[in-house]
Amino acid sequence: MAMASIVDDVKRSLASDTRIDESLIEVRSEEPGVIILEGQVDTYNEKLVADEIAGRIRGVKDVINNISVVPPVARSDEEITEAVRKNLELDVWVDETKISVETIDGVVFLRGAVGEIAGTQKAVPVSSRIEKQEAENDARWVAGVVDVVNHLMVKPEMKIADAEIARDVRAALIKNTRLDLTEANVDVTDGVVTLTGEVPNYTQKRIAEFVAFSVPGVVDVINELYVHGVRRPAA
């Protein structure tokens, strides 16, 4: 598929999504299948939405997101932190008592350990992975946030040996019919899964990460998969 055609498809998809203003985003490509996003948006969430939209387009192998976040109204780090904490308190999927929030120059840092919510007024059993992602979502929507660094650690319900986790992750990846990971490798250290190797496209890279995170015992996933045909960065 020609680079111009893929760029046009990304632009059309951005224009059709009411969550963002596509006129603020420049889309270009300097390498087949690699989309570069540039421009300036009001919220961090808009930046991530643009990334997600571009990554779903057929023919896209990778997305380089250089969009800047410049909030229209300045907010202090203290105000942002308080707003994030309020969102966490209101979220039934998150136990805010286990999460610390710090904001530095608009960048929100989430720290703590998440696991099944029990013994609280929220008492809604959810997986650690979902709780970690929901906490990040609560932060990314707050006005004034320019980035979110999610350092939340997943607390597995039971301790599982690294070798067993690696075996189960490989089996889950192979079983998933949407994946073709013949060149992928799985390494596990203290519950942290590292995925390396090549995948056919950008979508499969994201799916592989999601599948790995769904395996019991996984604490975190480091996704170092490369998309086939995309020039790798120099070491």
N, C-alpha and C positions, 0 to 999 in steps of 0.2 A: 504494500500500500504506500502511495506517495506521501512524502512528508507534508506537503501542502494540504492534502486531503485529510490527514489525521489532525492537523492543526485546526482546520475548518470544523471538523467534527467536535473537537474539544470546545471551540468557541460557541458552537450552536448549543451544546449541552450546558455550558455555563449560562448562556442567555436564557435558557428555558427554566432555570432554577430560581425561584423567587427568594431564596435565602441570601443571595449575593447580588451585587451590582457588577455585571460583567464588563461594563464600560471602564471600570477601574483596573481591570486585569489585562495584561499583555500576554499573549500566548505565542511562542515561537519554538522552532526546533532546529538544531544545528547538526543533529545526528539522527539517522533513521530510527523512529520509534521512541525517541527521548524527548519529552515535552518539558519546556522551560516556562515557568510561570513567574511573571514579574508584575510590579505595580504596588499600589498602596490601598489597604482596606481599613475599615474602622475597628474591626474586632478580630480577635484571634480565631474565633469560630469560623468566620468567613474564610480565613486563610486555609483552615483545615478542610472546609467544605469544598473549596476549589481544588484542593489536592485530591480529595476522594472522587470528585466528578471526573477529573482528568484521568485518574488511574483506572476507571471503569471502561474507558473507550477502547474499542477493539483496535488492535495494532499498537497500542501504547506499551512500551517495554519498561519505561521508568519515568518518574516525574521529579524534576528538580524545582523545588518550591522556594523561590527567592522573593516572595511577596512580603512587603513590610507592613507591620501593624502600627497605625498611628491613630490612637483614640481621638475623637473629635473634642472631647471634654477631658481635661486633665483631672486625674484622681490621685490622691496620695496612696502610698503603699499600705498605710494603715486602713484606709477606706476600702481598698480592694480586698485586703485580708479579711476584714469584717464581713464583707459581702459574700466571700467564698465560704466562710464559716457558717453564715446564715443559710446558704444553699445546702450545705452538708447537713445541717440540723433539720432542714425541712424534707430531706430526701429519705424516703422509707427504706431504700436499698442500702443505705450507708450508716455505719455506726461512727459518728463524728468524734466520739470520745477516744477513738484509737488513732485519730489522724491529727497531725500538727500542720499548720499552714503558715508559711512565711512568704512575704512578697518583697522583692528587691528590684527596683526600677521597672515595675510592671510585670516582672517574671514571677509567677507563683510556683513555690516549691511545696509539694505534698510529701510528707514523711510519716512513717509509722508502719504497723503491720495489720493487714486486714484478713478476715476469715469469716466463718459463718456467724451471723448475728444471732445471739441468743441471750436471754436474760435481760433484755432491754425492752422499752416500750415499743420499739420497732419490730422486734422478734419476727423478722421475715427471713427465713433461710435462703441465702443466695450463695453462689460460688464466690470464692475469693477473687477470681479473675473478673467477674461481673462487678463486684464491689469496687475493685481498683479502677475499672473503666468508668463506672458511674461517678466516682469521686472526681475523676479528671473532667468528665462532662460538666459537672457542677461548677468547676472552676473556669472552663473555657468559655462559658457563656457570659461571664461577668464583664461588664463594661470597664475598660481600662487595662485589662489583661493583654499583654503582648506575647506571652508564651507560658506554657505550663510544663514544669519538670516533675514527672511523676516518679518519685522515689519510694512509693508504697511497696512494701514487701508482702508477698502472698504467703499466708500461713496455712500450709496444707493440713487437711483434717487428720492425716496420718503420715508418719515418717515412712518413706519408701526409698529403697536403695537406688542409687544413681543408675546402676546397670538395668534395673527393672524399669525405671522411668524411660531410659533410652530405648529399651525394647518396645515399650508401649507406645512411645511417640512414633517410632519407625512404623509400627503396625498401623497406627491411626492415619499416618500420612499415606501409606500404601493403600489402605482401605478406602480412602476418600476418592470417589470417582471423578472429582473435578481437578485432581492433581496429577501431574506427570513429573515425578521427582526422581528419575533414575540417576541423576547426578548429585543428589542432595546427601549431606552427611549430618548426623546427629551426635552431639557430645553433651554430656551432662556432668556438672560439678556442683555438689551441694544443692541439687534440685534446680539449678539454673541451666536451661537448655540453650545450646548454641547451634543454630542452623547455618551450615555452609554449603557451598556448591552452586549449581546453576539451575534455574527454572526457565520455562518457556516465555513467561510474560509477567508483568507487574502484578496482575490480579492474583496469580498463583503464589507469588511471593507473600502477599497479605493473607491469603487463605491458609497457607502453610503455618504462618505464625499463629493464627487463630486456632487451628487444629491442635498444634503443639500445646498451646496454653490450656486447652480443654482437658488434657490428660491429668489424672489424679497424681498429686505429689509434685507437680511443676510449680516452682516458686517464681520464676521469671523466664522470659524468652529473649535471647539476643539474636536478632534476625540479620545474618550476614550473607543471605542468599543473593546471588547476582542473576540478572536477567540475561539469558542467552543472546549474544550479539551486541550487547552494550559494552562499550569500552570501559574497562575497570580503572579506577583511580590509581595513581602511582603510589607504591608503598612508602 
